[in-house]
Amino acid sequence: MYLLLAMATLTVFSCKEPEPEPLPEPEDEAYADFIFQYEVNLPADATSYSTVPLDLASVKGVNSKGEKYDVWECFGLGSASELIAALGTLSGGAQTGQTVDFIGFDVSTEYVVETPTSTNGWGHWHMANGDICNWGDDAYVFAEGWFTDTQDLVINIGQFPGRLKEGETYKIIEGMQDDENTVAFEITINVKPQTEWAVYNTTNVEGEAVEYVFDTEAIAKLLGVNNLAKAVIDGTVVLKPRNADGSYFDHYSQVDDPGAKGVFHNTAGNCCEWRNNEGAADEYYGDFYSTIYFWEEGGNPYIEFYLTPYAATEDDLGYYEFSWDLVNGDKVATIVFCTDLESSQPFASYSVYGYNYTVKIVPNDAYKSIVIPMPETLAADLGVDAITKEALEAGTISVIGLNADESEYTAKEKTAGGIRGWWYDVDGNVREWGEGCYAFAESDDLLNYRVGLFPGLEVGQTATLKFKYVAGEKSQIISVWVTTVMEIEE
């Protein structure tokens, strides 16, 4: 009896449903695929819609994997000019002819606002909480860009007169998007005079000096002088090189040129010396040399800023910052040289036989590409006098992306940037840009094509990219065999 009761009890317990396991908390997803972060200082202005410039190309954006990209690379494009072209035109508040949309975000919700503008240019008015609005009682700050120069991604950050107070901070978010990706420009606005100017450039190992262009008029205004170059030449303003921790280096470590003030920097961002050991090969204790040149011509003083990868090597590739202070009494302006040091070794090569190209390219973390010229015989083989943009626009000549079996890709005119171009997978079929892409071919002028890779590919991958030119009843297929290699032999 007791045994039966025990067995019945055991049966009841064993048939009890297990407790459900708690569901994992969902991970917070980023509201944009790439996020760029900027910070500007904007002095309060009681009477005018004053602005400060912000170069969207001055920083790199970060995706969920922590990878860094220039803004045009986020859309599979190769340059600022291609991105500006992809934005189309802005007229009467409407954006037309674009493959990349200019957008904004409400900061309170991080929701996209799809209109390209509520100002006169690309950009929006924002309320005090950062949400987008129109000009009026709720408007506090704005972003407004024109992008009139093919390389100019500068957007102005401005204010409604009399509404900002010294010490306040605002955050606004502008952005861009296409069918695949969304980019957010997070801009922190500090209401105080600008005291620091940073300029970004790219340098190459063993490359030439790169000039940096700063807003010398704004710097002179902060320091209370009429002409910055003249003030430095006559000693009113003192140049002081800074170490990474902000401390000053007490002398110039390169003074061979009497018209220049120069300092060597090491890869840690600190000022250092250069030495030549007697009886031995030159030994460099600095990887970069920054210099500021001053001269007078016709009674007018001039100033230039340069950075040279003086003794940097292929082991030093990466991002660096080097800074100087310009001091006039208790007034200090800081200038920062920002650079991405890139390899000077060849990263790609090509050979051609007829209309068949062989391209070798080293995988990289950007969309670096090689330009390959189309054969000079192509126009004659198509039965036309020349291959031109005008002919393409008129429909006399067309260029069509092909899949591996040479079937035409007809879903879209293009899947890559530029005027026309296509992304391909490893099987050689045309596809949309995004994870899983292999290589692209795109043209700016019909006679030259850029061939490049999707970032992060491994060595040893191959694919054949095909497209064809068509003129009336005649056509010619171009085949580009692309392989990823460890290095390019010079």
N, C-alpha and C positions, 0 to 999 in steps of 0.2 A: 504494500500500500504506500508506504513512504517512498519506495523506489519509483513507483509510477508517478507520484506527485512531484518528485524531484525532476523526473524526465519531462513532465508537462511544463514545469516552470522553465526548464532549460530551453524547451521548444519555443515558448513564448518570447524569451529574451533573444533567442537566435533569429527570430523572424522580424524583430524590430528594425525599421528602416534606419540606415546610418544617417548621422547628422550631415547636412549639406556643407561642403567646404565653402568658406567665405570667398566671394568673387574678388579677384584682384582689383585694386583701385586703378581706374584708367589713367594712363600717363597724360600729362598735359602736352598737347600738341602745339607747336609753334604756329602762330597765326600767319606766318609767311615762310616761304621756302628759304629765303636768304634775308638776313637782317644786317643792315648797315647802321652803325652808331656814330653820331657826330656831336660835337659840342661847340657852341659859339658864344661869344660875349657881345651883347647888344646894348650900348648905352641908352638910357632912357632919354626920350626926346619929347619935349612938351609942345613943339610947334610943327614938326614935319614928319613925313613917312620915311624916316631914315632907315637904312639897311646896312647889313654887312654881308660880304660874299661868302658862299660856301661851295666848294668844289666837290661835287658828288664822286669824282674820281680820286679824291684825296685819301680814302680808306678802302679797305676790302671788306666785302660782306662775308658772313659766316653762315653755313647751312647746319643742319641737325647733326652732321658728322664732325663738325668743327673745321671743315675745309674752307679755305679762303678763296674768294673770287673777286675780280673786278666786276663792276656792274654789268658791262656788256657781255661778259662771259656767262652770266646767269641766264642769258637768253641764247647761248650758243653763238654769239657774235664775236668778231675779232678785234674791234676797236671802238673808240668813242664815236667816231664818225659813222660807223655802221649802226650804232644804237640811235644816234640822232636821226639818221635816215629812216630807221624802223619806226620812229615815233610819228612819222608822217607830218602833217601840217595842222596848225591850230588857227582857226578863224571863227570869230564870233562865239567863242566858248565851245566850239565843236572840234573834235579831233577827226581827221579824215586821212585815208591812205596809209594807215598804220598797220604794223604787225605786232607792235608792243603798245599797250595802253598806258597812259599816265593816269594814276589814281591817287587817292588819299585814304586816310583811315581816321575814324573817330577814336580818340585815345581811350575814352571811357569804356568802349566795348571791343575795340580792336577790329571792328567791322569795316569792310571795304566801302568806300564811297567812290562810285565808278565814274563820276564826272571828272574830266581832266583839269578843270579850273573853276575857281570862283574869284580869281584875280584877272589881270590882263594877260598874263603869260601862263606857262605851265606851273600849276601850284594852286594853293587855296588860302583863304582866310581861316583863322582858327579862333575859337572862343578861349576863355581863360583856362578851361579844363582840357583844352587840346582838341575838342571836337570841331569838325569842319562847319563853317557857316559862310554867309555872304557878308560883304562890307556893310557896316551899320553899328547899331548900339551894342551888339554882342561881340564884335570883332576886337581882338587884342593884337595878335601877331599874324604874319603871313609869310608864305614862301612863294617866290615868283621867279621863274627862269625863262630865258629866251632861246638859248642854244643856237644863236645865229651863226656862230663859227662852227665849222665841221668838227673841231676838236674840243669845243667849249661846253662842259657840263656844269658850269657854274650856275647856282641858283641863289637868289638874294633872299636873305631872312630879314624881315622888316616889322614895323610896328604901327599901330594906330596912335597918332599923336596924343600925348598927355595921359595915356592909360597905364603905362608901365611905371613901376617904382624901383628904385635902386635896391638891390638885394633879392628881388624876386626871381623865381625860376619857372620856366614853362617848358612843356614837352609837346611836340607836334610830330606827326608821322605822315610823310608823303610816300609815294611808291610807284611802281610800275608792274605790269603783268602781261603775260601772253597766255596762250592756251594751256601751257604746261606749268609755268612757275610764276610765283608772286614774290616781289621784292619790296621790302619795307625800309624806308629811310627814317630812322629814329633820331630826331634832332632835339637836343637839350639846349635851351636858350637861357643863358644867365644874363640878367639885367645888370650889367656893369661894363665899364670900358674894356675894350679888347686890349690885352697886354701880351698875347702870344700869337705868333704867326707860324704856321707849319705848311711846308710845301712838299709834295710827294713827287719823286721821280724814280726812274728805273736806271740802274747802272749795270755794267757787265764787267766781269773779271778781265783785267788787262785792257779795259775799255778807256775811252777818252773822258775827259772831265765833262760833267753835266752841269749846265747852268740852272740855277734856281731863281725864279722871279717872285719877289715879295712886293707887297704894297708899301713902297717906301714913303709915299705921301702920308698914309695913315700912321706909319711908325713915327715919322717926323712930327706929326700932330700930337701924338701921345707924349713924345719927349719934349715938346715945347720948342722945336726948332723949325726954321723955314725950309731948310734943305739938308737932308740926312747926310749925303756925301760930303758936303762942305763942312758940316758940324763934326764929322769924324776926322776929316783932314786937319781941321784947325784945333782939334782936341776937346771941343765942347762936349761931344759924345764919346764915351770910351767903350771899346769893344772888349768883352770878357768871355773867353771860351769856358763852357761849363762841362763838368763831369756828369756821369749818369745820375749821381745823387744830388745834383744841383750845386755842388761846391764849385768854386772857380779854380781854374788852372792859372798859375800866376805869371805865365809868360807865353810867348808864341814859340812853337817848336820848329817853325820853318819861316825864316825871315830873309831868304836870299833875294827876293824881289822887294826893292824899297817901296814899290807902290802897292804892296799887298800885306795883309796880315793873315797868317796861316797857322793851322794847328793839325797835328796828326791825331787820329782817334783809333783806338783799338776796337775789337768787336764787342766789347762790353759797354761801349759808349763813352769811355773815359779818354781824356786827353793824354797824350804820351809823347815820348821822344823818338827821334830817328837818329841812328848812329851808324857810323862806318868804322868797323874795327880794323885797325892797321894790321896789314899782313894777312888779312882774311877776306873772304868774300863779303859783300855788303850784307849786313844783318838788319832786318827791318823790325822795329818794335811798334809798328803801327800799320793797320790795314787800310786806312782811308786817310785822305788828306783834304781838309776843308779850308777854303780860302775866301777872303773877301777883298776884292781889288778896288782901289780908288785911283782916279786920275783926273786931271783937268785938261780940257781941250777948248781953246778959244775963250778961256776964262770961265768955262762952265765945268763944275765938278760932276763926276760920274761914279757909279758904284755897281759892282757885279758880284754875284755869289756863285761859287763853284764847289763841287764835290768830285773827287777823283778816287777810284778804287786803287790806290797807289800800290799797295802790296797785298791786296786781297787774293785769295786762292780759291780753287774750286771747292775746297773744304769749308769755305766761309759763306756759302750761298744762304740767303735768307733776308729777313727784314731788319733794318737798323735805323736808329735815330741819333743825331748829333746836334747839339744846341749851343747857341751863343746868347749872351745878353748884351744889349746896347744900353748904356747907363748915362744919364744926365742928372747928377745930383741924386734926389730921391725917386726919380722917375726911371722905370726899367721896362724895356721891351725885349721879349724873348723871341728869337727866330730858331726854327727847328728844321734841319735837313732830314727828310725821311726818304729812305731808299730801299728798294728791293734789289739785292745783288743777284744777278742772273749769270748763268754759265756763259763763257765765251766760246766754248767748244761747239762745233757744228752739231745741230740736233736733227738735221734732215738732209737728204740728198735725193737726186732723181736722175734717171737716164731715160732716153726715148728712142723708140724704133717705130717709124711711121706714126700711127695714131695710138700706139700702145706705150704707156708710161710705167716705169718701175720706180716707186717711191719707198725709201727707207726712212724711218722716223723714230726718234727716241721717245718713249712715253714720258709724259710730264703731267704736272698738276694743273696746268692751264690749257688754253685752247691754242697753243702755239701752232703755226702752220707754215708751210713752204709754198711759195708762188711758183707755178709751173706755166710756161708760155705755151699756147696752142701753136701747132705747126703753121708755118707761113703759107703752106699749100692749101690750107683749109678753104679759103674763100674761092679759089679757082675750082677746087673739087666740088664745091656747092653751086658753081655757076654764077657767082655774084662778084661784083667789083671789090667789095670790102665787107667785113663784118663789123657793124657799128651798133651803138645803142639805138640810134634812130631807126635802123632796120628792124630791130627787135620790137620797138614800140609800134612801128607801122605794121608788124605782122609778116614782113618779108622773110625774116629769119626767126626761128624759134629754137629753144633749147629744152630738152625733155629728159627727165631723170628715168633711168632704166633699172629694172630689177635684174637679178642674176641671170634669168632666162631671156633677158632683153625685151621683156614685156614693158610697156610704158606705165610709169607711175602717174596716175591721173587724178588722185584724190585732191592734191593741191599743186599749185604752181611751183612751190618750193617748201622744203622742210628745214632748210638752214638759212642763215642770214644773208646779207648782201642783196644784190639785185635778183639773183636766182641761185639756187643750190640745194643740195640734198644731203641728209644724213643717211648712213647705211649701217646695217647690222653686220655681224661677222660672216654671214652667208652671202653678203653682197646685195641684199634687198633694201630698197628705199624704205625708210621708217621715219616716224616723228622723233624729234630731239627728246632726250631723257635718259634715265638710267638704262643701261644695256646697249647704248649706241656704241659704234666702233669708230668710224671715220666720216669725214664730210668733205665735199668738194663744192665750192661756191665761187661765183664770178662777180667781179665788180665792173668789168669792161668787156666781157665776151672773149677777149683774146688771151686772157690770163686767168688761171684758176688757182685758188688757194686750197691746199689739201692739209687737213689736220686731224687730230685725234680727240676723242672724248677723254677727259682727265682720268687718271688712275688705271689705265690699261696695263696689262702685263707684257713683258717681252715675249716675242715668238708668235704673236697673232698675225693672221693675214686675211685679206679680203680684196676682191676686185670690185672697184667702183665704176659703173658705166653710165654714160649719158650720151645724148646725140644731138647734133645740130641738124636742123631741117630747113631747107630753102626750096619751096615748090615741091617738085617730085624727087629732088635729090636730098640725100641725107648722109651723115657720116657719124659713126659711133666712135667715141673716145673711151678707151679702157685704161684705168689706173689701178695697177696692182700695188697695194700698200702692205708693208710688213713692218712690225715693230721690232727694233733691234736694241741691243745694249748700248752701243756707241756707233758713231759714224767715223769711218776711217778717212783721214784727210788725204 
